[in-house]
Amino acid sequence: MRAAATRLAQGSEGVHMTGWIEVGQVNDIPKLGARIVRTDQGDIAVFRASDDHIFALRDQCPHRGGPLSQGIVHGHRVTCPLHNWQIDLASGTAVAPDEGCTGKYEVKVEQGLISLLLK
C-alpha cells in the first residue's frame, strides 16, 4: 500500500517557528500511511505504523532524495519509492546493507493530537 502524502499543517506559507508545533490528529493519518508537514526547514513526513506509533522524518531518502512520504510503510520502517532503500522510522537510518541517515524529529501525541519539535 503506497502512502497518500498530503499536508497536515494548515496554511500555504508553511510553519515559521521553532519549538513544538501541533500538526494534526493521529486519525488524520491512515495506518501504514504518511502525511507531509511543510516547514521552513523542508518537508517533514509524519508516519503512522500499524500499531499506531507516530514517527517524523525529513521527507528525503538519504540515497537520492526520494520522497519517503510516498513509500511503503511496514512495521517501523518505510521503503523509499525510488530505489527500495529501507529506512528505520525511529532513527532515520538506512537498514543494512545500505548506509545513510535522514533527519528525524521528536514527536509527542497527547489525546490523539500530534506535535513535532522543530529546532
N, CA, C and O atoms as a printed pandas DataFrame, in Angstrom:
     atom_number atom_name residue_name chain_id  residue_number  x_coord  y_coord  z_coord
0              1         N          MET        A               1    0.849   -1.174    0.000
1              2        CA          MET        A               1    0.000    0.000    0.000
2              3         C          MET        A               1    0.894    1.237    0.000
3              4         O          MET        A               1    1.722    1.395    0.897
4              5         N          ARG        A               2    0.747    2.082   -0.953
5              6        CA          ARG        A               2    1.529    3.301   -1.049
6              7         C          ARG        A               2    0.858    4.387   -0.204
7              8         O          ARG        A               2   -0.362    4.546   -0.234
8              9         N          ALA        A               3    1.672    5.128    0.547
9             10        CA          ALA        A               3    1.131    6.161    1.432
10            11         C          ALA        A               3    0.624    7.347    0.630
11            12         O          ALA        A               3    1.265    7.790   -0.323
12            13         N          ALA        A               4   -0.520    7.850    1.021
13            14        CA          ALA        A               4   -1.036    9.083    0.422
14            15         C          ALA        A               4   -0.371   10.242    1.150
15            16         O          ALA        A               4   -0.506   10.367    2.368
16            17         N          ALA        A               5    0.325   11.066    0.439
17            18        CA          ALA        A               5    1.081   12.148    1.065
18            19         C          ALA        A               5    0.347   13.467    0.880
19            20         O          ALA        A               5    0.395   14.074   -0.190
20            21         N          THR        A               6   -0.320   13.894    1.913
21            22        CA          THR        A               6   -0.987   15.192    1.899
22            23         C          THR        A               6   -0.540   15.964    3.122
23            24         O          THR        A               6    0.070   15.403    4.032
24            25         N          ARG        A               7   -0.841   17.246    3.142
25            26        CA          ARG        A               7   -0.384   18.088    4.233
26            27         C          ARG        A               7   -1.251   17.936    5.459
27            28         O          ARG        A               7   -2.468   17.786    5.357
28            29         N          LEU        A               8   -0.611   17.976    6.635
29            30        CA          LEU        A               8   -1.324   18.015    7.894
30            31         C          LEU        A               8   -1.451   19.447    8.391
31            32         O          LEU        A               8   -2.533   19.878    8.790
32            33         N          ALA        A               9   -0.343   20.186    8.367
33            34        CA          ALA        A               9   -0.352   21.546    8.914
34            35         C          ALA        A               9   -1.162   22.474    8.010
35            36         O          ALA        A               9   -1.239   22.258    6.801
36            37         N          GLN        A              10   -1.758   23.494    8.594
37            38        CA          GLN        A              10   -2.581   24.432    7.845
38            39         C          GLN        A              10   -1.738   25.598    7.330
39            40         O          GLN        A              10   -0.674   25.896    7.873
40            41         N          GLY        A              11   -2.219   26.244    6.290
41            42        CA          GLY        A              11   -1.572   27.450    5.776
42            43         C          GLY        A              11   -0.623   27.147    4.643
43            44         O          GLY        A              11    0.127   26.172    4.699
44            45         N          SER        A              12   -0.647   27.976    3.613
45            46        CA          SER        A              12    0.186   27.734    2.440
46            47         C          SER        A              12    1.608   28.244    2.608
47            48         O          SER        A              12    2.472   27.952    1.781
48            49         N          GLU        A              13    1.860   28.999    3.663
49            50        CA          GLU        A              13    3.192   29.569    3.854
50            51         C          GLU        A              13    4.123   28.621    4.592
51            52         O          GLU        A              13    5.314   28.909    4.708
52            53         N          GLY        A              14    3.618   27.498    5.094
53            54        CA          GLY        A              14    4.446   26.598    5.876
54            55         C          GLY        A              14    4.524   27.080    7.312
55            56         O          GLY        A              14    3.897   28.074    7.677
56            57         N          VAL        A              15    5.294   26.374    8.124
57            58        CA          VAL        A              15    5.439   26.697    9.533
58            59         C          VAL        A              15    6.699   27.524    9.697
59            60         O          VAL        A              15    7.765   27.130    9.223
60            61         N          HIS        A              16    6.591   28.678   10.371
61            62        CA          HIS        A              16    7.712   29.609   10.505
62            63         C          HIS        A              16    8.115   29.762   11.966
63            64         O          HIS        A              16    8.124   30.878   12.486
64            65         N          MET        A              17    8.447   28.668   12.635
65            66        CA          MET        A              17    8.793   28.776   14.043
66            67         C          MET        A              17    9.643   27.605   14.470
67            68         O          MET        A              17    9.829   26.644   13.724
68            69         N          THR        A              18   10.161   27.701   15.694
69            70        CA          THR        A              18   10.842   26.571   16.308
70            71         C          THR        A              18   10.084   26.225   17.575
71            72         O          THR        A              18    9.262   27.010   18.047
72            73         N          GLY        A              19   10.354   25.068   18.120
73            74        CA          GLY        A              19    9.626   24.581   19.278
74            75         C          GLY        A              19    8.562   23.592   18.833
75            76         O          GLY        A              19    8.533   23.162   17.680
76            77         N          TRP        A              20    7.683   23.237   19.774
77            78        CA          TRP        A              20    6.624   22.267   19.482
78            79         C          TRP        A              20    5.534   22.893   18.638
79            80         O          TRP        A              20    5.064   23.992   18.934
80            81         N          ILE        A              21    5.132   22.193   17.584
81            82        CA          ILE        A              21    4.012   22.633   16.752
82            83         C          ILE        A              21    3.000   21.501   16.658
83            84         O          ILE        A              21    3.380   20.337   16.535
84            85         N          GLU        A              22    1.727   21.831   16.715
85            86        CA          GLU        A              22    0.662   20.853   16.532
86            87         C          GLU        A              22    0.414   20.697   15.039
87            88         O          GLU        A              22    0.281   21.680   14.312
88            89         N          VAL        A              23    0.354   19.433   14.590
89            90        CA          VAL        A              23    0.230   19.211   13.155
90            91         C          VAL        A              23   -1.018   18.435   12.746
91            92         O          VAL        A              23   -1.287   18.292   11.553
92            93         N          GLY        A              24   -1.776   17.937   13.700
93            94        CA          GLY        A              24   -2.995   17.217   13.349
94            95         C          GLY        A              24   -3.265   16.078   14.294
95            96         O          GLY        A              24   -2.542   15.883   15.271
96            97         N          GLN        A              25   -4.303   15.328   14.007
97            98        CA          GLN        A              25   -4.730   14.193   14.815
98            99         C          GLN        A              25   -4.138   12.889   14.275
99           100         O          GLN        A              25   -3.863   12.768   13.082
100          101         N          VAL        A              26   -3.950   11.934   15.158
101          102        CA          VAL        A              26   -3.480   10.608   14.745
102          103         C          VAL        A              26   -4.403   10.050   13.666
103          104         O          VAL        A              26   -3.934    9.482   12.679
104          105         N          ASN        A              27   -5.702   10.208   13.849
105          106        CA          ASN        A              27   -6.656    9.652   12.883
106          107         C          ASN        A              27   -6.651   10.356   11.532
107          108         O          ASN        A              27   -7.304    9.895   10.596
108          109         N          ASP        A              28   -5.919   11.476   11.416
109          110        CA          ASP        A              28   -5.755   12.133   10.116
110          111         C          ASP        A              28   -4.829   11.348    9.194
111          112         O          ASP        A              28   -4.809   11.564    7.982
112          113         N          ILE        A              29   -4.060   10.431    9.787
113          114        CA          ILE        A              29   -3.103    9.625    9.017
114          115         C          ILE        A              29   -3.602    8.187    9.021
115          116         O          ILE        A              29   -3.806    7.617   10.092
116          117         N          PRO        A              30   -3.802    7.590    7.859
117          118        CA          PRO        A              30   -4.228    6.183    7.854
118          119         C          PRO        A              30   -3.117    5.287    8.386
119          120         O          PRO        A              30   -1.936    5.609    8.254
120          121         N          LYS        A              31   -3.499    4.155    8.992
121          122        CA          LYS        A              31   -2.480    3.196    9.411
122          123         C          LYS        A              31   -1.651    2.817    8.190
123          124         O          LYS        A              31   -2.190    2.623    7.101
124          125         N          LEU        A              32   -0.339    2.713    8.377
125          126        CA          LEU        A              32    0.636    2.416    7.324
126          127         C          LEU        A              32    0.688    3.543    6.288
127          128         O          LEU        A              32    1.031    3.309    5.129
128          129         N          GLY        A              33    0.351    4.750    6.704
129          130        CA          GLY        A              33    0.343    5.892    5.801
130          131         C          GLY        A              33    1.241    7.016    6.291
131          132         O          GLY        A              33    1.908    6.901    7.319
132          133         N          ALA        A              34    1.242    8.103    5.535
133          134        CA          ALA        A              34    2.071    9.268    5.860
134          135         C          ALA        A              34    1.368   10.537    5.427
135          136         O          ALA        A              34    0.504   10.522    4.551
136          137         N          ARG        A              35    1.749   11.619    6.045
137          138        CA          ARG        A              35    1.311   12.956    5.668
138          139         C          ARG        A              35    2.526   13.868    5.702
139          140         O          ARG        A              35    3.520   13.566    6.363
140          141         N          ILE        A              36    2.445   14.975    4.994
141          142        CA          ILE        A              36    3.562   15.927    4.914
142          143         C          ILE        A              36    3.228   17.184    5.698
143          144         O          ILE        A              36    2.112   17.699    5.637
144          145         N          VAL        A              37    4.225   17.669    6.438
145          146        CA          VAL        A              37    4.153   18.976    7.078
146          147         C          VAL        A              37    5.215   19.833    6.404
147          148         O          VAL        A              37    6.394   19.480    6.411
148          149         N          ARG        A              38    4.809   20.951    5.826
149          150        CA          ARG        A              38    5.753   21.843    5.143
150          151         C          ARG        A              38    6.267   22.872    6.134
151          152         O          ARG        A              38    5.483   23.544    6.804
152          153         N          THR        A              39    7.589   22.995    6.229
153          154        CA          THR        A              39    8.217   23.941    7.151
154          155         C          THR        A              39    9.323   24.689    6.420
155          156         O          THR        A              39    9.703   24.325    5.307
156          157         N          ASP        A              40    9.833   25.734    7.053
157          158        CA          ASP        A              40   10.980   26.452    6.501
158          159         C          ASP        A              40   12.213   25.554    6.441
159          160         O          ASP        A              40   13.132   25.810    5.663
160          161         N          GLN        A              41   12.235   24.506    7.258
161          162        CA          GLN        A              41   13.355   23.560    7.285
162          163         C          GLN        A              41   13.221   22.489    6.207
163          164         O          GLN        A              41   14.114   21.656    6.052
164          165         N          GLY        A              42   12.134   22.501    5.473
165          166        CA          GLY        A              42   11.870   21.492    4.461
166          167         C          GLY        A              42   10.673   20.648    4.854
167          168         O          GLY        A              42   10.116   20.817    5.939
168          169         N          ASP        A              43   10.281   19.747    3.980
169          170        CA          ASP        A              43    9.122   18.902    4.226
170          171         C          ASP        A              43    9.455   17.817    5.250
171          172         O          ASP        A              43   10.528   17.214    5.223
172          173         N          ILE        A              44    8.506   17.592    6.145
173          174        CA          ILE        A              44    8.625   16.545    7.151
174          175         C          ILE        A              44    7.526   15.520    6.874
175          176         O          ILE        A              44    6.355   15.874    6.736
176          177         N          ALA        A              45    7.913   14.253    6.796
177          178        CA          ALA        A              45    6.952   13.171    6.611
178          179         C          ALA        A              45    6.575   12.634    7.989
179          180         O          ALA        A              45    7.443   12.250    8.773
180          181         N          VAL        A              46    5.274   12.610    8.278
181          182        CA          VAL        A              46    4.766   12.074    9.537
182          183         C          VAL        A              46    4.095   10.745    9.212
183          184         O          VAL        A              46    3.156   10.691    8.417
184          185         N          PHE        A              47    4.586    9.675    9.834
185          186        CA          PHE        A              47    4.142    8.317    9.533
186          187         C          PHE        A              47    3.334    7.735   10.689
187          188         O          PHE        A              47    3.574    8.051   11.854
188          189         N          ARG        A              48    2.365    6.871   10.344
189          190        CA          ARG        A              48    1.611    6.111   11.343
190          191         C          ARG        A              48    1.794    4.634   11.046
191          192         O          ARG        A              48    1.401    4.148    9.986
192          193         N          ALA        A              49    2.399    3.923   11.998
193          194        CA          ALA        A              49    2.604    2.483   11.853
194          195         C          ALA        A              49    1.304    1.745   12.172
195          196         O          ALA        A              49    0.351    2.345   12.671
196          197         N          SER        A              50    1.267    0.454   11.885
197          198        CA          SER        A              50    0.059   -0.342   12.125
198          199         C          SER        A              50   -0.276   -0.438   13.607
199          200         O          SER        A              50   -1.428   -0.686   13.963
200          201         N          ASP        A              51    0.730   -0.242   14.493
201          202        CA          ASP        A              51    0.489   -0.277   15.938
202          203         C          ASP        A              51    0.230    1.122   16.505
203          204         O          ASP        A              51    0.275    1.322   17.719
204          205         N          ASP        A              52   -0.042    2.090   15.618
205          206        CA          ASP        A              52   -0.369    3.479   15.952
206          207         C          ASP        A              52    0.808    4.309   16.469
207          208         O          ASP        A              52    0.600    5.435   16.922
208          209         N          HIS        A              53    2.022    3.793   16.414
209          210        CA          HIS        A              53    3.177    4.638   16.722
210          211         C          HIS        A              53    3.298    5.696   15.626
211          212         O          HIS        A              53    3.069    5.414   14.450
212          213         N          ILE        A              54    3.657    6.908   16.024
213          214        CA          ILE        A              54    3.821    8.020   15.095
214          215         C          ILE        A              54    5.302    8.379   15.032
215          216         O          ILE        A              54    5.971    8.466   16.062
216          217         N          PHE        A              55    5.805    8.586   13.829
217          218        CA          PHE        A              55    7.204    8.931   13.599
218          219         C          PHE        A              55    7.264   10.121   12.646
219          220         O          PHE        A              55    6.344   10.344   11.859
220          221         N          ALA        A              56    8.353   10.882   12.724
221          222        CA          ALA        A              56    8.530   12.013   11.802
222          223         C          ALA        A              56    9.976   12.051   11.315
223          224         O          ALA        A              56   10.920   12.055   12.106
224          225         N          LEU        A              57   10.121   12.080    9.993
225          226        CA          LEU        A              57   11.433   12.130    9.344
226          227         C          LEU        A              57   11.439   13.220    8.286
227          228         O          LEU        A              57   10.391   13.603    7.766
228          229         N          ARG        A              58   12.621   13.709    7.976
229          230        CA          ARG        A              58   12.746   14.591    6.818
230          231         C          ARG        A              58   12.276   13.781    5.614
231          232         O          ARG        A              58   12.649   12.617    5.463
232          233         N          ASP        A              59   11.475   14.380    4.775
233          234        CA          ASP        A              59   10.861   13.665    3.652
234          235         C          ASP        A              59   11.847   13.532    2.493
235          236         O          ASP        A              59   11.574   13.954    1.369
236          237         N          GLN        A              60   12.992   12.938    2.796
237          238        CA          GLN        A              60   14.032   12.811    1.777
238          239         C          GLN        A              60   14.900   11.597    2.094
239          240         O          GLN        A              60   15.569   11.557    3.127
240          241         N          CYS        A              61   14.886   10.623    1.213
241          242        CA          CYS        A              61   15.721    9.440    1.384
242          243         C          CYS        A              61   17.191    9.840    1.337
243          244         O          CYS        A              61   17.570   10.684    0.525
244          245         N          PRO        A              62   18.040    9.245    2.204
245          246        CA          PRO        A              62   19.464    9.592    2.180
246          247         C          PRO        A              62   20.191    9.117    0.923
247          248         O          PRO        A              62   21.316    9.549    0.668
248          249         N          HIS        A              63   19.580    8.248    0.144
249          250        CA          HIS        A              63   20.222    7.723   -1.060
250          251         C          HIS        A              63   20.221    8.752   -2.188
251          252         O          HIS        A              63   21.276    9.251   -2.580
252          253         N          ARG        A              64   19.049    9.065   -2.704
253          254        CA          ARG        A              64   18.946   10.006   -3.819
254          255         C          ARG        A              64   17.838   11.033   -3.625
255          256         O          ARG        A              64   17.390   11.660   -4.586
256          257         N          GLY        A              65   17.393   11.206   -2.371
257          258        CA          GLY        A              65   16.421   12.247   -2.083
258          259         C          GLY        A              65   14.980   11.909   -2.392
259          260         O          GLY        A              65   14.137   12.803   -2.471
260          261         N          GLY        A              66   14.683   10.633   -2.569
261          262        CA          GLY        A              66   13.306   10.229   -2.861
262          263         C          GLY        A              66   12.345   10.629   -1.751
263          264         O          GLY        A              66   12.748   10.728   -0.592
264          265         N          PRO        A              67   11.072   10.860   -2.092
265          266        CA          PRO        A              67   10.074   11.282   -1.108
266          267         C          PRO        A              67    9.613   10.098   -0.245
267          268         O          PRO        A              67    8.800    9.285   -0.683
268          269         N          LEU        A              68   10.129   10.011    0.959
269          270        CA          LEU        A              68    9.782    8.897    1.841
270          271         C          LEU        A              68    8.290    8.845    2.139
271          272         O          LEU        A              68    7.744    7.768    2.377
272          273         N          SER        A              69    7.630    9.991    2.130
273          274        CA          SER        A              69    6.185   10.032    2.397
274          275         C          SER        A              69    5.387    9.247    1.365
275          276         O          SER        A              69    4.231    8.903    1.612
276          277         N          GLN        A              70    5.980    8.961    0.226
277          278        CA          GLN        A              70    5.304    8.199   -0.817
278          279         C          GLN        A              70    5.729    6.736   -0.824
279          280         O          GLN        A              70    5.352    5.969   -1.710
280          281         N          GLY        A              71    6.523    6.360    0.186
281          282        CA          GLY        A              71    6.999    4.986    0.275
282          283         C          GLY        A              71    5.993    4.066    0.945
283          284         O          GLY        A              71    4.907    4.486    1.342
284          285         N          ILE        A              72    6.379    2.805    1.060
285          286        CA          ILE        A              72    5.535    1.790    1.682
286          287         C          ILE        A              72    5.977    1.615    3.131
287          288         O          ILE        A              72    7.142    1.327    3.407
288          289         N          VAL        A              73    5.030    1.792    4.052
289          290        CA          VAL        A              73    5.297    1.630    5.480
290          291         C          VAL        A              73    5.023    0.176    5.861
291          292         O          VAL        A              73    3.983   -0.382    5.512
292          293         N          HIS        A              74    5.971   -0.430    6.584
293          294        CA          HIS        A              74    5.832   -1.808    7.048
294          295         C          HIS        A              74    6.571   -1.914    8.374
295          296         O          HIS        A              74    7.746   -1.561    8.470
296          297         N          GLY        A              75    5.880   -2.396    9.388
297          298        CA          GLY        A              75    6.482   -2.414   10.719
298          299         C          GLY        A              75    6.836   -0.995   11.119
299          300         O          GLY        A              75    6.010   -0.087   11.021
300          301         N          HIS        A              76    8.061   -0.809   11.569
301          302        CA          HIS        A              76    8.564    0.531   11.901
302          303         C          HIS        A              76    9.612    0.959   10.877
303          304         O          HIS        A              76   10.628    1.565   11.219
304          305         N          ARG        A              77    9.342    0.632    9.623
305          306        CA          ARG        A              77   10.221    1.017    8.507
306          307         C          ARG        A              77    9.390    1.577    7.362
307          308         O          ARG        A              77    8.186    1.341    7.264
308          309         N          VAL        A              78   10.073    2.330    6.493
309          310        CA          VAL        A              78    9.459    2.779    5.245
310          311         C          VAL        A              78   10.435    2.424    4.126
311          312         O          VAL        A              78   11.649    2.554    4.282
312          313         N          THR        A              79    9.890    1.976    2.999
313          314        CA          THR        A              79   10.702    1.664    1.825
314          315         C          THR        A              79   10.583    2.813    0.842
315          316         O          THR        A              79    9.481    3.175    0.431
316          317         N          CYS        A              80   11.716    3.387    0.465
317          318        CA          CYS        A              80   11.737    4.506   -0.470
318          319         C          CYS        A              80   11.135    4.072   -1.809
319          320         O          CYS        A              80   11.438    2.986   -2.303
320          321         N          PRO        A              81   10.285    4.917   -2.396
321          322        CA          PRO        A              81    9.646    4.539   -3.663
322          323         C          PRO        A              81   10.585    4.557   -4.859
323          324         O          PRO        A              81   10.232    4.015   -5.906
324          325         N          LEU        A              82   11.762    5.154   -4.748
325          326        CA          LEU        A              82   12.651    5.243   -5.909
326          327         C          LEU        A              82   13.555    4.032   -6.090
327          328         O          LEU        A              82   13.628    3.471   -7.184
328          329         N          HIS        A              83   14.245    3.623   -5.028
329          330        CA          HIS        A              83   15.233    2.561   -5.177
330          331         C          HIS        A              83   15.145    1.497   -4.092
331          332         O          HIS        A              83   16.091    0.740   -3.875
332          333         N          ASN        A              84   13.996    1.443   -3.410
333          334        CA          ASN        A              84   13.708    0.391   -2.430
334          335         C          ASN        A              84   14.622    0.365   -1.205
335          336         O          ASN        A              84   14.749   -0.676   -0.560
336          337         N          TRP        A              85   15.253    1.478   -0.876
337          338        CA          TRP        A              85   16.001    1.533    0.374
338          339         C          TRP        A              85   15.004    1.487    1.516
339          340         O          TRP        A              85   13.947    2.115    1.448
340          341         N          GLN        A              86   15.333    0.746    2.564
341          342        CA          GLN        A              86   14.502    0.710    3.763
342          343         C          GLN        A              86   15.092    1.645    4.811
343          344         O          GLN        A              86   16.294    1.627    5.073
344          345         N          ILE        A              87   14.224    2.462    5.405
345          346        CA          ILE        A              87   14.645    3.435    6.408
346          347         C          ILE        A              87   13.913    3.119    7.708
347          348         O          ILE        A              87   12.694    2.947    7.719
348          349         N          ASP        A              88   14.674    3.043    8.809
349          350        CA          ASP        A              88   14.091    2.831   10.129
350          351         C          ASP        A              88   13.377    4.106   10.563
351          352         O          ASP        A              88   13.987    5.174   10.603
352          353         N          LEU        A              89   12.092    4.004   10.889
353          354        CA          LEU        A              89   11.304    5.186   11.214
354          355         C          LEU        A              89   11.715    5.820   12.546
355          356         O          LEU        A              89   11.583    7.033   12.710
356          357         N          ALA        A              90   12.203    5.034   13.489
357          358        CA          ALA        A              90   12.579    5.575   14.794
358          359         C          ALA        A              90   13.876    6.371   14.748
359          360         O          ALA        A              90   14.037    7.339   15.492
360          361         N          SER        A              91   14.800    5.971   13.883
361          362        CA          SER        A              91   16.120    6.614   13.859
362          363         C          SER        A              91   16.413    7.402   12.589
363          364         O          SER        A              91   17.273    8.284   12.594
364          365         N          GLY        A              92   15.710    7.095   11.500
365          366        CA          GLY        A              92   16.002    7.718   10.214
366          367         C          GLY        A              92   17.172    7.071    9.490
367          368         O          GLY        A              92   17.585    7.551    8.434
368          369         N          THR        A              93   17.714    5.985   10.043
369          370        CA          THR        A              93   18.886    5.314    9.500
370          371         C          THR        A              93   18.497    4.273    8.455
371          372         O          THR        A              93   17.517    3.547    8.619
372          373         N          ALA        A              94   19.280    4.213    7.380
373          374        CA          ALA        A              94   19.066    3.185    6.364
374          375         C          ALA        A              94   19.395    1.815    6.948
375          376         O          ALA        A              94   20.328    1.668    7.737
376          377         N          VAL        A              95   18.611    0.817    6.545
377          378        CA          VAL        A              95   18.800   -0.548    7.015
378          379         C          VAL        A              95   19.897   -1.195    6.168
379          380         O          VAL        A              95   19.913   -1.050    4.946
380          381         N          ALA        A              96   20.823   -1.918    6.836
381          382        CA          ALA        A              96   21.934   -2.588    6.153
382          383         C          ALA        A              96   21.394   -3.509    5.065
383          384         O          ALA        A              96   20.345   -4.125    5.253
384          385         N          PRO        A              97   22.071   -3.616    3.957
385          386        CA          PRO        A              97   23.444   -3.196    3.714
386          387         C          PRO        A              97   23.590   -1.729    3.302
387          388         O          PRO        A              97   24.706   -1.241    3.120
388          389         N          ASP        A              98   22.463   -1.028    3.156
389          390        CA          ASP        A              98   22.543    0.375    2.767
390          391         C          ASP        A              98   23.027    1.213    3.941
391          392         O          ASP        A              98   22.899    0.815    5.099
392          393         N          GLU        A              99   23.587    2.383    3.627
393          394        CA          GLU        A              99   24.120    3.269    4.655
394          395         C          GLU        A              99   23.654    4.681    4.405
395          396         O          GLU        A              99   23.533    5.119    3.261
396          397         N          GLY        A             100   23.393    5.389    5.481
397          398        CA          GLY        A             100   22.969    6.775    5.389
398          399         C          GLY        A             100   21.885    7.046    6.413
399          400         O          GLY        A             100   21.383    6.129    7.064
400          401         N          CYS        A             101   21.532    8.304    6.546
401          402        CA          CYS        A             101   20.546    8.689    7.540
402          403         C          CYS        A             101   19.833    9.951    7.078
403          404         O          CYS        A             101   20.445   10.837    6.482
404          405         N          THR        A             102   18.545   10.026    7.354
405          406        CA          THR        A             102   17.788   11.239    7.109
406          407         C          THR        A             102   17.452   11.848    8.470
407          408         O          THR        A             102   17.498   11.157    9.488
408          409         N          GLY        A             103   17.122   13.112    8.491
409          410        CA          GLY        A             103   16.810   13.773    9.753
410          411         C          GLY        A             103   15.549   13.224   10.384
411          412         O          GLY        A             103   14.594   12.882    9.687
412          413         N          LYS        A             104   15.546   13.139   11.719
413          414        CA          LYS        A             104   14.339   12.705   12.426
414          415         C          LYS        A             104   13.895   13.831   13.349
415          416         O          LYS        A             104   14.690   14.683   13.743
416          417         N          TYR        A             105   12.620   13.817   13.681
417          418        CA          TYR        A             105   12.025   14.849   14.526
418          419         C          TYR        A             105   11.355   14.188   15.718
419          420         O          TYR        A             105   10.745   13.126   15.595
420          421         N          GLU        A             106   11.476   14.829   16.869
421          422        CA          GLU        A             106   10.818   14.324   18.061
422          423         C          GLU        A             106    9.311   14.531   17.919
423          424         O          GLU        A             106    8.850   15.572   17.452
424          425         N          VAL        A             107    8.562   13.518   18.333
425          426        CA          VAL        A             107    7.104   13.516   18.216
426          427         C          VAL        A             107    6.504   13.277   19.592
427          428         O          VAL        A             107    7.026   12.488   20.379
428          429         N          LYS        A             108    5.398   13.969   19.877
429          430        CA          LYS        A             108    4.608   13.604   21.055
430          431         C          LYS        A             108    3.145   13.564   20.630
431          432         O          LYS        A             108    2.701   14.324   19.770
432          433         N          VAL        A             109    2.416   12.654   21.262
433          434        CA          VAL        A             109    0.988   12.500   21.000
434          435         C          VAL        A             109    0.273   12.626   22.335
435          436         O          VAL        A             109    0.528   11.862   23.267
436          437         N          GLU        A             110   -0.620   13.593   22.414
437          438        CA          GLU        A             110   -1.418   13.798   23.623
438          439         C          GLU        A             110   -2.882   13.884   23.235
439          440         O          GLU        A             110   -3.286   14.757   22.467
440          441         N          GLN        A             111   -3.673   12.967   23.776
441          442        CA          GLN        A             111   -5.106   12.903   23.493
442          443         C          GLN        A             111   -5.378   12.885   21.986
443          444         O          GLN        A             111   -6.309   13.526   21.499
444          445         N          GLY        A             112   -4.541   12.136   21.262
445          446        CA          GLY        A             112   -4.717   11.976   19.826
446          447         C          GLY        A             112   -4.152   13.091   18.972
447          448         O          GLY        A             112   -4.197   13.003   17.745
448          449         N          LEU        A             113   -3.609   14.160   19.597
449          450        CA          LEU        A             113   -3.047   15.287   18.863
450          451         C          LEU        A             113   -1.548   15.115   18.705
451          452         O          LEU        A             113   -0.832   14.911   19.686
452          453         N          ILE        A             114   -1.069   15.198   17.460
453          454        CA          ILE        A             114    0.350   15.033   17.153
454          455         C          ILE        A             114    1.046   16.390   17.182
455          456         O          ILE        A             114    0.572   17.364   16.597
456          457         N          SER        A             115    2.188   16.430   17.881
457          458        CA          SER        A             115    3.040   17.627   17.888
458          459         C          SER        A             115    4.456   17.209   17.498
459          460         O          SER        A             115    4.919   16.124   17.848
460          461         N          LEU        A             116    5.136   18.099   16.762
461          462        CA          LEU        A             116    6.527   17.882   16.364
462          463         C          LEU        A             116    7.394   18.955   16.990
463          464         O          LEU        A             116    6.957   20.090   17.177
464          465         N          LEU        A             117    8.635   18.587   17.315
465          466        CA          LEU        A             117    9.589   19.542   17.835
466          467         C          LEU        A             117   10.493   19.999   16.696
467          468         O          LEU        A             117   11.266   19.214   16.145
468          469         N          LEU        A             118   10.383   21.288   16.350
469          470        CA          LEU        A             118   11.264   21.866   15.340
470          471         C          LEU        A             118   12.366   22.623   16.052
471          472         O          LEU        A             118   12.119   23.350   17.014
472          473         N          LYS        A             119   13.588   22.443   15.565
473          474        CA          LYS        A             119   14.738   23.118   16.195
474          475         C          LYS        A             119   15.340   24.100   15.250
475          476         O          LYS        A             119   16.316   24.767   15.593
